[in-house]
Amino acid sequence: MRTTVRRWGATVAGALLAVTTAGLSTAPGAQAASLTEVTSFGSNPGNLKMFRYVPDGLPAGRPLVVAMHGCTQSAAAFDAETGWTKWADQWGFALLLPQQQSLNNSSSCFNWFETGDTARGSGEALSIKQMVDRMKTDVGSSASQVYATGLSAGGAMTTTMLAAYPDVFAGGAVVAGLPYRCATTVAAAYSCMSPGTNLTAAQWGDKVRAANPGYTGPWPKVSIWQGSSDTTVVPMNMTEVAEQWTNTHGADMTADVSDTVGGYPHKVYNNASGTPVVETFSITGMQHGQPVDPGAGAQQCGTAGAYILDVNLCASYEIGKFWGITDSGGGEETSATLPSVGAQDGYVKADASGGGAVVGTLESTSGLALGRGTDGLHNRSVLSFDTSTVPDGATIIRAYVTVAYASASGNPWASPAGNRLVADVRNGCFGAACTTAADDWAAAATASDVAAIDRFTSGTKASSDFSAAGLSAVSRTGTTQVRLRFEQNPTATNYVFIKPAAEATLHVEWTP
C-alpha cells in the first residue's frame, strides 16, 4: 500500500482537471445507496477503492463499463449524474466505478501523469484491471465487452487503460481527457493540458505501441468528447487523442463521416476494413465537463452540476451507441442518415397572406430560399426524404434535419426579433404530387412546428430533435417531406438560401 501523498498544489482542485465538490450534492440518495463497495479485489498496488452498480437480475455475459471520475469527485458523484446507471438498468450491463483516495493524490485525481501508475502490471492501472477481473468473477461480465470511460483526469486514465490493457478493453470514451503518456511529470501535466502538446500521429501511436511491445491488436475503438471553450484541457487535445488512436488503428485523420449530432460537429474515422474505430464530438461553446441532457426522454440522461454540463446532448447515450451496447434484449437501436431527394426538393413563393403561390426558379443556381426575397414575396422550402428503410412497426426515438448554408441577405431570424425557422412534417407528400408545387405552400402538415433551426451563416446546421408529434409523422413506407418556413413573415428583405439534395439530410433513429 502506498503512503506517499502526491500534491499538485492549491490550483489543482480549482483549475487542473478539477471537478468541484459543489457537483457532489446533486447525487440522489437512492442512487448512492445502490452503489456497493468491494473491499478485496487483488493486491491493489494503486491503493484505489472499488465500487460497483449491478442491476437486479443482470444475467452473466453482459457488458461491463468502467467509469472514472474527475478530480475531487467520487464514485457516488459519477454514476447517475452522467447517466451511466440509467443505461446500466435500461441496456443491461454492470457498472464499475474506481475511486481515487486523497492519500494517493491530494485532489483525488487519478495519477495519469505518473509512469508507475500508467504502465501495464503496476500501480493504479493494475488496480483497475484487478477490479475488472473481480467483476468477471462475481458478475460474469463478458470478457469481450469491457469498456472504459472517464472525465478529465478520469479521461486521461481511460487512455491509460486502453493503452496498457488493449487485450482487456473493447472500447473507450475520453471526455475532456488527454493522450496516453502525454505527460510523465506534474510539470508536464500542466503543459499537456494547456497549451497542449503537439506531436505527430505516428509519435502518439508509438506511445501506445510501446506500452505492449509485440501486441498487434485488436485495438479498442475510441469515442472522444471535448468542449470547444474548454480552458482547462484545451480543445487541441481532442485532435491529439484522435491522432493517437487513428494511428494505432492504422487509419488516417480524414473523416469518413462528418455530420452533426444534436447540432454539434461529429466525425467518424474508419480503419482499412471500413469499420468505425474513432469518433469525435466537439461540443460548441461548452467549457470543461461531461455533456448531459437531463430529462426522462429516450435519449436524455444525467443531472447538471459543476462540470456536469447540460448541453442538450447525453454523452453516455451516444457513447453506448458507438460501443454497440444499447441492446437491452428488446432489440438493438438502428439509425439512418438520409439525403433528400433532389428531384423533389424545391421552394414556393407567396405573398404575406399565402396568395399567388408559385414555385421558385433559383434552385439550380442559388439553392432553396427561406424568408422574404427582394420581390417582397415569402419563401418556404420543401425537402423530400425516402424513409422506407424505417421498418413497419418501428418505434422512432429521434429524428432531426440538417441543412447546409448557401448564401443569405440580412438576418430573417431577427425580422421581426425572435423569429424562428421551423419545420413541418408530412407523412407522404404535402401537395398532390411529391415534386414541389404551388400547393405545398399552404398544404396541411401531419405535424406542424416540430423542430427549429437556429441561425447559421456558414457550414451546416442541425435542427432541434423532432417533437413526439414529429416522430409520429415520419413515414415507414415511403416518403416523408419536411417544409421549412419562418414562423413569422420577415418585415423586410431578409432571406437565406440552403443547399438541396445530398446537402440536406434527415437523421432517424429507431428500435424494432
C-alpha positions as CSV (number, residue, x, y, z in Angstrom):
1,M,0.0,0.0,0.0
2,R,1.3,3.4,-0.9
3,T,2.0,6.0,1.8
4,T,3.2,8.9,-0.4
5,V,0.8,11.8,-0.9
6,R,1.3,13.4,-4.3
7,R,0.4,17.1,-4.0
8,W,-0.4,19.1,-7.1
9,G,-0.7,22.5,-5.4
10,A,-3.6,24.6,-4.4
11,T,-4.6,25.4,-8.0
12,V,-5.2,21.8,-9.0
13,A,-8.7,21.4,-7.5
14,G,-9.8,24.7,-8.9
15,A,-8.4,24.6,-12.4
16,L,-6.4,21.5,-13.2
17,L,-8.6,18.6,-14.2
18,A,-10.8,19.5,-11.2
19,V,-14.4,18.9,-10.6
20,T,-15.5,20.8,-7.5
21,T,-17.4,19.3,-4.6
22,A,-20.3,21.5,-5.5
23,G,-21.3,18.9,-8.0
24,L,-21.5,16.2,-5.4
25,S,-24.6,17.3,-3.7
26,T,-26.7,16.5,-6.7
27,A,-26.4,12.8,-6.3
28,P,-29.8,11.3,-5.3
29,G,-29.6,9.3,-2.1
30,A,-31.2,6.2,-3.7
31,Q,-28.5,6.1,-6.4
32,A,-25.7,6.4,-3.9
33,A,-27.3,3.6,-1.8
34,S,-27.3,1.4,-4.9
35,L,-23.5,1.5,-5.1
36,T,-21.7,-1.3,-3.4
37,E,-18.1,-1.1,-2.3
38,V,-15.9,-4.2,-2.9
39,T,-13.1,-4.3,-0.4
40,S,-11.0,-7.1,-1.8
41,F,-10.0,-7.4,-5.4
42,G,-6.4,-8.3,-5.6
43,S,-3.1,-6.8,-4.5
44,N,-4.3,-3.3,-5.3
45,P,-0.9,-1.7,-5.8
46,G,-2.5,1.6,-6.7
47,N,-4.4,1.8,-3.3
48,L,-7.7,2.6,-5.0
49,K,-11.3,1.9,-3.9
50,M,-13.7,-0.2,-5.9
51,F,-17.5,0.5,-6.2
52,R,-19.9,-1.2,-8.5
53,Y,-23.5,-0.9,-9.6
54,V,-25.2,-4.1,-10.8
55,P,-28.8,-4.0,-12.0
56,D,-31.0,-6.5,-10.2
57,G,-31.2,-9.8,-12.1
58,L,-28.4,-9.0,-14.5
59,P,-27.5,-12.2,-16.3
60,A,-24.0,-13.4,-17.0
61,G,-22.3,-12.5,-20.2
62,R,-23.5,-8.8,-20.3
63,P,-21.1,-5.9,-20.9
64,L,-19.1,-4.1,-18.3
65,V,-18.5,-0.3,-18.3
66,V,-15.7,1.2,-16.2
67,A,-16.4,4.8,-15.4
68,M,-13.7,7.0,-13.8
69,H,-14.4,10.3,-12.1
70,G,-12.5,13.6,-12.3
71,C,-10.5,15.4,-9.6
72,T,-12.3,15.9,-6.2
73,Q,-15.1,13.7,-7.4
74,S,-16.0,10.2,-6.1
75,A,-17.7,7.1,-7.5
76,A,-21.0,8.3,-6.0
77,A,-20.8,11.6,-7.9
78,F,-20.2,10.0,-11.3
79,D,-22.9,7.3,-11.7
80,A,-26.3,8.8,-12.1
81,E,-25.1,12.3,-12.8
82,T,-23.5,11.2,-16.1
83,G,-26.3,8.8,-17.0
84,W,-24.5,5.6,-16.7
85,T,-26.8,4.0,-14.1
86,K,-29.8,4.7,-16.3
87,W,-28.2,2.9,-19.2
88,A,-27.0,0.1,-17.0
89,D,-30.6,-0.6,-16.0
90,Q,-32.0,0.0,-19.5
91,W,-29.4,-1.7,-21.6
92,G,-28.4,-4.4,-19.2
93,F,-24.7,-4.1,-18.2
94,A,-22.6,-3.8,-15.0
95,L,-21.0,-0.6,-14.0
96,L,-17.6,-0.4,-12.2
97,L,-16.5,2.8,-10.6
98,P,-12.9,3.0,-9.4
99,Q,-12.3,5.7,-6.8
100,Q,-9.1,7.6,-6.0
101,Q,-8.1,8.3,-2.4
102,S,-6.6,11.6,-1.1
103,L,-3.7,9.5,0.3
104,N,-2.6,9.0,-3.3
105,N,-3.4,12.4,-4.6
106,S,-4.5,15.4,-2.6
107,S,-7.1,16.4,-5.1
108,S,-8.3,12.8,-5.6
109,C,-7.1,12.8,-9.2
110,F,-6.1,9.6,-10.9
111,N,-2.4,9.8,-11.3
112,W,-2.4,9.7,-15.1
113,F,0.9,11.5,-15.3
114,E,2.9,9.1,-13.2
115,T,4.8,6.3,-15.1
116,G,4.4,3.9,-12.2
117,D,0.6,4.3,-12.4
118,T,0.2,4.1,-16.2
119,A,2.2,1.0,-17.1
120,R,0.8,-2.5,-17.6
121,G,1.2,-4.5,-14.5
122,S,1.8,-1.7,-12.0
123,G,0.2,1.0,-9.9
124,E,-3.3,2.3,-10.5
125,A,-3.6,0.8,-13.9
126,L,-3.2,-2.7,-12.4
127,S,-5.6,-1.9,-9.6
128,I,-8.3,-1.1,-12.1
129,K,-7.5,-4.2,-14.1
130,Q,-7.9,-6.3,-11.0
131,M,-11.3,-4.7,-10.4
132,V,-12.3,-5.8,-13.9
133,D,-11.2,-9.3,-13.1
134,R,-13.2,-9.3,-9.9
135,M,-16.3,-8.2,-11.9
136,K,-15.8,-11.0,-14.3
137,T,-15.7,-13.5,-11.4
138,D,-18.6,-12.1,-9.4
139,V,-21.0,-10.9,-12.0
140,G,-19.9,-12.9,-15.0
141,S,-19.2,-9.9,-17.2
142,S,-18.4,-10.6,-20.8
143,A,-14.7,-10.8,-21.3
144,S,-15.1,-9.4,-24.9
145,Q,-17.3,-6.4,-23.9
146,V,-15.4,-4.4,-21.4
147,Y,-15.3,-0.6,-21.9
148,A,-13.6,2.3,-20.1
149,T,-14.6,5.9,-19.9
150,G,-13.8,8.9,-17.8
151,L,-14.0,12.7,-17.4
152,S,-10.9,14.9,-17.2
153,A,-8.3,13.0,-15.1
154,G,-10.6,10.0,-15.5
155,G,-10.5,10.6,-19.2
156,A,-6.7,10.6,-19.1
157,M,-6.8,7.4,-17.1
158,T,-9.1,6.0,-19.8
159,T,-6.4,6.3,-22.4
160,T,-4.0,4.7,-19.9
161,M,-6.2,1.6,-19.6
162,L,-6.8,1.3,-23.3
163,A,-3.0,1.5,-24.0
164,A,-1.9,-0.6,-21.1
165,Y,-4.6,-3.3,-21.5
166,P,-5.9,-3.3,-25.1
167,D,-6.5,-7.0,-24.7
168,V,-9.0,-6.3,-21.9
169,F,-10.9,-3.3,-23.3
170,A,-13.1,-3.4,-26.4
171,G,-13.6,0.3,-26.4
172,G,-13.2,3.6,-24.5
173,A,-14.6,7.1,-24.3
174,V,-12.4,10.0,-23.4
175,V,-14.3,13.1,-22.1
176,A,-12.1,16.2,-21.8
177,G,-9.1,14.0,-21.4
178,L,-5.6,13.6,-22.8
179,P,-3.5,11.2,-24.9
180,Y,-1.7,8.3,-23.3
181,R,1.7,9.3,-21.9
182,C,1.2,13.0,-22.8
183,A,2.9,13.7,-19.5
184,T,5.2,11.8,-17.1
185,T,5.7,14.5,-14.5
186,V,3.5,17.0,-12.8
187,A,5.1,20.0,-14.6
188,A,4.5,18.3,-18.0
189,A,0.9,17.6,-17.0
190,Y,0.1,21.3,-16.8
191,S,1.7,21.9,-20.2
192,C,-0.1,19.0,-21.7
193,M,-3.5,20.3,-20.6
194,S,-2.8,23.9,-21.7
195,P,-1.5,25.0,-24.1
196,G,-1.3,21.3,-25.2
197,T,1.4,19.0,-26.6
198,N,1.6,18.8,-30.4
199,L,3.1,15.5,-31.7
200,T,2.6,13.7,-35.0
201,A,0.0,10.9,-35.2
202,A,2.9,8.4,-35.5
203,Q,4.6,9.7,-32.4
204,W,1.4,9.4,-30.4
205,G,0.7,6.0,-31.8
206,D,4.2,4.8,-30.9
207,K,3.5,5.6,-27.2
208,V,0.5,3.2,-27.3
209,R,2.5,0.5,-29.1
210,A,5.4,0.9,-26.7
211,A,3.0,0.0,-23.8
212,N,2.7,-3.5,-25.1
213,P,5.6,-4.4,-27.5
214,G,4.6,-7.1,-29.9
215,Y,0.8,-6.6,-29.4
216,T,-0.8,-6.1,-32.8
217,G,-4.5,-5.8,-32.0
218,P,-7.4,-5.8,-32.0
219,W,-7.3,-2.3,-30.5
220,P,-10.1,-0.6,-28.6
221,K,-12.5,1.7,-30.5
222,V,-12.5,5.2,-29.0
223,S,-15.1,8.0,-28.7
224,I,-13.6,11.4,-27.9
225,W,-15.5,14.4,-26.4
226,Q,-14.3,17.9,-26.0
227,G,-15.9,21.3,-25.2
228,S,-14.8,23.9,-27.8
229,S,-14.5,26.5,-25.0
230,D,-12.6,24.3,-22.5
231,T,-9.7,26.3,-21.0
232,T,-8.7,23.6,-18.5
233,V,-8.0,20.8,-21.1
234,V,-7.7,22.8,-24.3
235,P,-9.5,21.7,-27.4
236,M,-6.4,20.7,-29.3
237,N,-6.3,17.6,-27.0
238,M,-9.2,16.2,-28.9
239,T,-7.2,16.2,-32.1
240,E,-4.1,14.7,-30.3
241,V,-6.2,11.9,-28.8
242,A,-7.8,11.3,-32.2
243,E,-4.4,11.2,-33.9
244,Q,-3.1,8.7,-31.3
245,W,-5.9,6.2,-31.8
246,T,-6.4,6.5,-35.5
247,N,-2.7,5.9,-36.0
248,T,-2.9,3.0,-33.6
249,H,-5.7,1.5,-35.7
250,G,-3.8,2.2,-38.9
251,A,-6.3,4.8,-40.0
252,D,-5.8,8.4,-41.1
253,M,-7.2,11.7,-40.0
254,T,-9.5,12.1,-43.0
255,A,-13.0,11.7,-41.6
256,D,-15.2,9.1,-43.3
257,V,-18.3,10.7,-41.7
258,S,-18.6,14.4,-40.9
259,D,-22.0,15.4,-39.7
260,T,-23.8,16.9,-36.7
261,V,-25.5,15.1,-33.8
262,G,-27.8,17.2,-31.7
263,G,-26.4,20.2,-33.5
264,Y,-22.8,19.5,-32.6
265,P,-19.9,18.6,-35.0
266,H,-19.3,14.9,-35.1
267,K,-16.7,12.9,-37.1
268,V,-16.1,9.2,-37.6
269,Y,-12.9,7.6,-38.7
270,N,-12.8,4.1,-40.3
271,N,-10.0,1.6,-40.4
272,A,-8.8,0.0,-43.7
273,S,-11.7,-2.5,-43.5
274,G,-14.3,0.3,-43.3
275,T,-15.1,-0.3,-39.6
276,P,-15.6,2.9,-37.5
277,V,-12.8,2.9,-34.9
278,V,-12.6,6.5,-33.7
279,E,-15.2,9.2,-33.4
280,T,-15.0,12.8,-32.1
281,F,-17.7,15.2,-30.7
282,S,-16.8,18.9,-30.4
283,I,-19.4,20.5,-28.2
284,T,-19.7,24.0,-29.4
285,G,-19.4,26.6,-26.6
286,M,-19.0,24.0,-23.8
287,Q,-16.4,24.5,-21.1
288,H,-14.7,21.8,-19.1
289,G,-17.1,18.9,-18.2
290,Q,-19.2,16.0,-19.2
291,P,-22.2,16.6,-21.5
292,V,-25.6,15.6,-20.2
293,D,-29.2,16.2,-21.2
294,P,-31.4,16.0,-18.1
295,G,-34.9,14.6,-18.6
296,A,-37.0,11.5,-18.9
297,G,-36.7,11.2,-22.7
298,A,-35.4,8.1,-24.5
299,Q,-32.0,9.7,-25.1
300,Q,-31.8,12.0,-22.1
301,C,-29.7,11.5,-19.1
302,G,-27.9,13.0,-16.1
303,T,-28.1,15.7,-13.6
304,A,-26.5,19.0,-14.3
305,G,-23.9,20.3,-11.8
306,A,-20.4,21.6,-11.6
307,Y,-18.6,20.2,-14.6
308,I,-21.6,18.1,-15.4
309,L,-23.0,20.3,-18.1
310,D,-26.5,20.5,-19.6
311,V,-25.9,20.9,-23.4
312,N,-29.0,19.1,-24.6
313,L,-26.9,16.0,-25.6
314,C,-26.3,13.0,-23.4
315,A,-22.7,11.8,-23.9
316,S,-23.1,8.5,-22.2
317,Y,-26.1,7.7,-24.6
318,E,-24.0,8.4,-27.7
319,I,-21.0,6.6,-26.3
320,G,-23.1,3.5,-25.7
321,K,-24.3,3.6,-29.2
322,F,-20.8,3.8,-30.6
323,W,-19.7,0.9,-28.5
324,G,-22.7,-1.1,-29.6
325,I,-24.0,-1.9,-26.1
326,T,-27.5,-0.4,-26.4
327,D,-29.3,-3.8,-26.9
328,S,-31.1,-4.5,-23.7
329,G,-32.9,-7.5,-25.0
330,G,-35.8,-5.6,-26.7
331,G,-34.0,-5.1,-30.0
332,E,-30.9,-3.1,-31.0
333,E,-31.3,0.6,-31.9
334,T,-30.7,1.4,-35.6
335,S,-30.2,4.7,-37.3
336,A,-30.0,6.1,-40.8
337,T,-29.0,9.5,-42.2
338,L,-30.9,10.0,-45.4
339,P,-30.1,12.6,-48.1
340,S,-33.0,14.5,-49.5
341,V,-34.4,13.5,-52.9
342,G,-33.1,16.3,-55.1
343,A,-35.6,15.8,-57.9
344,Q,-38.5,16.5,-55.4
345,D,-36.9,19.4,-53.4
346,G,-37.9,23.0,-54.1
347,Y,-39.2,26.2,-52.7
348,V,-42.5,28.1,-53.1
349,K,-43.1,31.9,-53.1
350,A,-46.3,33.6,-52.0
351,D,-47.5,37.0,-50.7
352,A,-47.9,37.6,-46.9
353,S,-51.3,36.0,-46.9
354,G,-50.2,33.0,-48.9
355,G,-51.9,34.2,-52.1
356,G,-50.4,33.8,-55.6
357,A,-48.1,30.9,-54.7
358,V,-45.6,29.9,-57.4
359,V,-42.6,27.6,-57.5
360,G,-39.3,29.3,-57.1
361,T,-36.9,29.1,-60.0
362,L,-33.4,29.6,-58.5
363,E,-32.9,26.2,-57.0
364,S,-30.3,25.1,-59.6
365,T,-28.2,28.3,-59.2
366,S,-28.8,29.6,-55.6
367,G,-30.5,26.8,-53.7
368,L,-33.7,26.7,-51.7
369,A,-35.0,30.0,-50.5
370,L,-36.3,30.8,-47.0
371,G,-37.6,34.2,-45.8
372,R,-38.5,37.3,-47.7
373,G,-36.9,38.0,-51.1
374,T,-36.2,41.2,-53.0
375,D,-39.5,40.8,-54.8
376,G,-41.4,41.1,-51.5
377,L,-42.6,37.5,-51.6
378,H,-42.1,35.0,-48.8
379,N,-40.4,31.7,-49.4
380,R,-40.9,28.2,-47.9
381,S,-38.7,25.2,-48.8
382,V,-39.7,21.6,-49.1
383,L,-37.3,18.7,-48.6
384,S,-38.3,15.2,-49.6
385,F,-36.8,12.0,-48.0
386,D,-37.3,8.3,-48.8
387,T,-37.9,6.9,-45.3
388,S,-39.0,3.4,-46.5
389,T,-35.9,1.9,-44.8
390,V,-37.6,2.5,-41.4
391,P,-39.3,-0.8,-40.7
392,D,-43.1,-1.1,-40.3
393,G,-43.8,-1.1,-36.6
394,A,-40.5,0.5,-35.6
395,T,-40.5,2.9,-32.7
396,I,-38.8,6.1,-33.8
397,I,-37.0,7.6,-30.9
398,R,-35.2,10.5,-32.5
399,A,-35.2,12.5,-35.8
400,Y,-33.8,15.8,-37.0
401,V,-32.9,17.6,-40.2
402,T,-29.5,19.1,-41.1
403,V,-29.2,21.7,-43.8
404,A,-26.2,23.4,-45.5
405,Y,-25.8,27.2,-45.9
406,A,-25.6,28.5,-49.5
407,S,-26.0,32.3,-49.2
408,A,-28.1,35.0,-47.5
409,S,-29.1,38.6,-47.3
410,G,-29.8,40.2,-43.9
411,N,-31.0,38.1,-40.9
412,P,-34.5,36.7,-41.2
413,W,-34.2,35.3,-37.6
414,A,-34.2,38.9,-36.4
415,S,-37.0,40.2,-38.7
416,P,-39.0,40.5,-36.5
417,A,-36.9,39.9,-33.4
418,G,-37.0,36.4,-32.2
419,N,-38.2,34.9,-35.4
420,R,-37.9,31.1,-35.7
421,L,-37.1,28.9,-38.7
422,V,-39.4,25.9,-38.0
423,A,-40.1,22.5,-39.6
424,D,-43.4,21.0,-40.5
425,V,-43.5,17.2,-41.3
426,R,-45.8,15.4,-43.7
427,N,-46.3,11.6,-43.7
428,G,-46.2,11.4,-47.5
429,C,-46.3,14.5,-49.7
430,F,-47.6,17.9,-48.9
431,G,-49.3,18.6,-52.3
432,A,-51.0,16.4,-54.9
433,A,-47.6,15.2,-56.1
434,C,-44.2,14.8,-54.3
435,T,-42.5,17.2,-56.7
436,T,-42.6,20.8,-55.4
437,A,-45.7,22.6,-56.5
438,A,-47.6,25.8,-55.6
439,D,-50.0,24.0,-53.3
440,D,-47.1,23.0,-51.0
441,W,-47.1,26.5,-49.5
442,A,-50.4,26.0,-47.5
443,A,-50.8,22.2,-47.6
444,A,-51.7,20.7,-44.3
445,A,-48.8,19.0,-42.4
446,T,-49.2,15.8,-40.4
447,A,-47.4,17.7,-37.6
448,S,-46.5,21.4,-37.6
449,D,-43.7,23.3,-35.9
450,V,-42.0,20.1,-34.7
451,A,-38.4,21.5,-34.6
452,A,-36.5,24.7,-35.1
453,I,-33.1,25.6,-36.7
454,D,-31.1,28.3,-35.1
455,R,-29.4,31.0,-37.2
456,F,-26.2,30.0,-39.0
457,T,-24.1,31.8,-41.5
458,S,-21.9,29.1,-42.9
459,G,-21.4,25.3,-43.0
460,T,-24.2,23.0,-41.8
461,K,-26.8,23.3,-39.1
462,A,-29.0,20.7,-37.5
463,S,-32.5,21.3,-36.2
464,S,-33.5,20.5,-32.7
465,D,-34.9,17.0,-32.3
466,F,-38.4,16.5,-33.6
467,S,-41.2,16.6,-31.1
468,A,-43.2,13.5,-30.3
469,A,-45.8,14.5,-32.9
470,G,-43.0,15.0,-35.5
471,L,-41.6,11.5,-34.8
472,S,-45.0,10.0,-35.3
473,A,-45.3,11.8,-38.6
474,V,-42.3,10.1,-40.2
475,S,-43.4,7.6,-42.8
476,R,-42.3,4.0,-42.5
477,T,-43.5,3.0,-46.0
478,G,-42.3,5.7,-48.4
479,T,-41.8,9.4,-48.5
480,T,-41.5,11.9,-45.7
481,Q,-41.5,15.6,-46.5
482,V,-40.2,18.4,-44.3
483,R,-41.3,22.0,-45.0
484,L,-39.1,24.7,-43.6
485,R,-40.6,28.2,-43.0
486,F,-40.1,31.2,-40.9
487,E,-42.7,31.3,-38.1
488,Q,-43.3,35.0,-38.8
489,N,-43.0,36.6,-42.3
490,P,-39.9,38.9,-42.3
491,T,-40.8,42.5,-42.3
492,A,-38.2,43.4,-44.9
493,T,-35.9,41.7,-47.4
494,N,-34.2,39.1,-45.2
495,Y,-33.5,35.6,-46.6
496,V,-31.3,32.6,-46.6
497,F,-30.6,30.0,-49.2
498,I,-29.9,26.4,-48.3
499,K,-28.5,23.6,-50.5
500,P,-30.8,20.9,-51.8
501,A,-30.3,17.2,-52.5
502,A,-27.5,15.4,-50.7
503,E,-26.6,18.6,-48.8
504,A,-29.8,18.2,-46.8
505,T,-30.3,15.2,-44.6
506,L,-32.9,13.6,-42.3
507,H,-31.4,11.6,-39.4
508,V,-33.7,8.9,-38.0
509,E,-33.1,6.6,-35.0
510,W,-35.5,3.7,-34.1
511,T,-35.9,0.4,-32.3
512,P,-37.8,-2.5,-33.7
